[in-house]
Amino acid sequence: MQVRSGEDKKTWFRSDRFFHTADGWFFITREASQKGPFNTQKEAENELTLYIRHMTEDALTAPLPARMPSNH
């Protein structure tokens, strides 16, 4: 993400992805799976960052689906 000159790079999170229970902090993925518990919200945020990085890397390295031959 690009930032304006003089501004710090920030990581943005959707606030509704995190929740707290008696067991600890959790986050919910786009795939609707629940990850946790973590000891602090900051730890949950860090783990979400790692999860997104892992999912992005997997998506970039996954083989492309075979294309059907065209009938032209």
KETOR-713535 format. One record per residue: residue number from 1; residue in three letters; x negated, y, z of N, C-alpha, C in turn. Coordinates in steps of 0.02 Angstrom, whole numbers. Layout:
% residues N
> num, residuo, n_X, n_Y, n_Z, ca_X, ca_Y, ca_Z, c_X, c_Y, c_Z
> NUM, ALA, X, Y, Z, X, Y, Z, X, Y, Z $
...
This chain:
% residues 72
> num, residuo, n_X, n_Y, n_Z, ca_X, ca_Y, ca_Z, c_X, c_Y, c_Z
> 1, MET, -42, -58, 0, 0, 0, 0, -44, 61, 0 $
> 2, GLN, -30, 109, -42, -68, 170, -44, -40, 219, 7 $
> 3, VAL, -86, 257, 37, -65, 309, 84, -94, 375, 62 $
> 4, ARG, -66, 429, 85, -91, 495, 68, -158, 507, 101 $
> 5, SER, -198, 549, 71, -263, 565, 97, -257, 590, 169 $
> 6, GLY, -298, 563, 213, -297, 584, 283, -248, 546, 327 $
> 7, GLU, -207, 502, 298, -159, 463, 338, -187, 393, 348 $
> 8, ASP, -170, 364, 405, -190, 296, 420, -146, 246, 384 $
> 9, LYS, -176, 190, 364, -136, 135, 335, -96, 104, 392 $
> 10, LYS, -33, 91, 379, 11, 63, 430, 41, -1, 404 $
> 11, THR, 58, -45, 450, 96, -105, 433, 167, -94, 456 $
> 12, TRP, 214, -103, 411, 284, -92, 427, 319, -157, 437 $
> 13, PHE, 362, -160, 486, 401, -220, 501, 474, -201, 504 $
> 14, ARG, 517, -246, 482, 588, -236, 493, 602, -250, 566 $
> 15, SER, 630, -203, 601, 639, -210, 673, 686, -267, 691 $
> 16, ASP, 733, -284, 647, 779, -338, 663, 748, -407, 653 $
> 17, ARG, 685, -411, 632, 652, -475, 625, 627, -502, 692 $
> 18, PHE, 623, -459, 743, 595, -478, 808, 650, -480, 860 $
> 19, PHE, 644, -529, 904, 690, -531, 961, 656, -565, 1019 $
> 20, HIS, 681, -552, 1079, 652, -576, 1140, 703, -617, 1179 $
> 21, THR, 681, -674, 1205, 722, -715, 1249, 681, -730, 1311 $
> 22, ALA, 708, -769, 1356, 672, -791, 1416, 610, -832, 1397 $
> 23, ASP, 610, -862, 1338, 554, -903, 1315, 497, -862, 1285 $
> 24, GLY, 511, -800, 1264, 459, -758, 1234, 485, -721, 1173 $
> 25, TRP, 437, -696, 1133, 453, -658, 1072, 454, -703, 1011 $
> 26, PHE, 500, -688, 966, 508, -727, 905, 515, -680, 846 $
> 27, PHE, 503, -707, 785, 522, -670, 725, 559, -717, 679 $
> 28, ILE, 599, -688, 635, 639, -726, 587, 612, -711, 518 $
> 29, THR, 601, -763, 479, 575, -755, 411, 632, -742, 362 $
> 30, ARG, 614, -722, 301, 664, -714, 248, 699, -780, 233 $
> 31, GLU, 664, -834, 246, 693, -901, 234, 739, -922, 291 $
> 32, ALA, 749, -877, 338, 793, -886, 396, 766, -938, 446 $
> 33, SER, 700, -947, 448, 672, -990, 500, 647, -946, 557 $
> 34, GLN, 648, -974, 616, 629, -938, 676, 559, -961, 696 $
> 35, LYS, 514, -914, 708, 445, -929, 727, 431, -901, 796 $
> 36, GLY, 400, -942, 839, 383, -921, 906, 390, -979, 953 $
> 37, PRO, 386, -969, 1016, 381, -905, 1051, 310, -879, 1054 $
> 38, PHE, 305, -813, 1060, 242, -778, 1070, 246, -739, 1135 $
> 39, ASN, 188, -727, 1165, 187, -694, 1231, 208, -621, 1229 $
> 40, THR, 193, -587, 1175, 209, -516, 1170, 238, -500, 1101 $
> 41, GLN, 270, -442, 1095, 295, -422, 1030, 237, -410, 983 $
> 42, LYS, 182, -382, 1007, 124, -370, 966, 97, -435, 937 $
> 43, GLU, 96, -487, 977, 73, -553, 953, 121, -579, 899 $
> 44, ALA, 185, -569, 908, 234, -590, 858, 224, -550, 794 $
> 45, GLU, 210, -485, 799, 197, -444, 740, 135, -468, 703 $
> 46, ASN, 82, -483, 741, 20, -509, 710, 33, -575, 674 $
> 47, GLU, 71, -619, 706, 86, -683, 675, 129, -675, 613 $
> 48, LEU, 174, -627, 613, 215, -613, 554, 170, -590, 497 $
> 49, THR, 121, -547, 512, 74, -524, 461, 37, -584, 430 $
> 50, LEU, 13, -630, 472, -21, -689, 447, 26, -734, 407 $
> 51, TYR, 87, -741, 430, 137, -781, 395, 150, -753, 325 $
> 52, ILE, 160, -687, 321, 173, -655, 256, 113, -663, 210 $
> 53, ARG, 53, -654, 237, -8, -663, 197, -12, -734, 170 $
> 54, HIS, 2, -783, 213, 0, -853, 192, 52, -867, 138 $
> 55, MET, 113, -842, 147, 166, -854, 98, 149, -820, 32 $
> 56, THR, 120, -761, 35, 101, -725, -26, 46, -762, -64 $
> 57, GLU, -4, -786, -27, -58, -824, -59, -31, -888, -91 $
> 58, ASP, 14, -922, -56, 44, -983, -84, 82, -967, -148 $
> 59, ALA, 118, -913, -148, 157, -894, -208, 111, -878, -266 $
> 60, LEU, 55, -846, -252, 8, -827, -306, -30, -886, -334 $
> 61, THR, -40, -938, -294, -79, -996, -317, -36, -1055, -338 $
> 62, ALA, 29, -1050, -331, 74, -1105, -351, 73, -1111, -427 $
> 63, PRO, 75, -1174, -451, 76, -1183, -524, 141, -1154, -553 $
> 64, LEU, 134, -1126, -612, 193, -1100, -646, 235, -1157, -673 $
> 65, PRO, 301, -1149, -673, 344, -1202, -700, 331, -1210, -774 $
> 66, ALA, 338, -1272, -798, 328, -1285, -869, 382, -1249, -910 $
> 67, ARG, 361, -1222, -965, 409, -1186, -1008, 438, -1235, -1057 $
> 68, MET, 501, -1225, -1070, 535, -1266, -1120, 514, -1242, -1189 $
> 69, PRO, 501, -1287, -1236, 483, -1264, -1304, 542, -1227, -1335 $
> 70, SER, 524, -1175, -1372, 577, -1136, -1405, 595, -1171, -1471 $
> 71, ASN, 655, -1158, -1494, 679, -1190, -1556, 675, -1141, -1613 $
> 72, HIS, 625, -1099, -1615, 617, -1050, -1669, 579, -1080, -1727 $
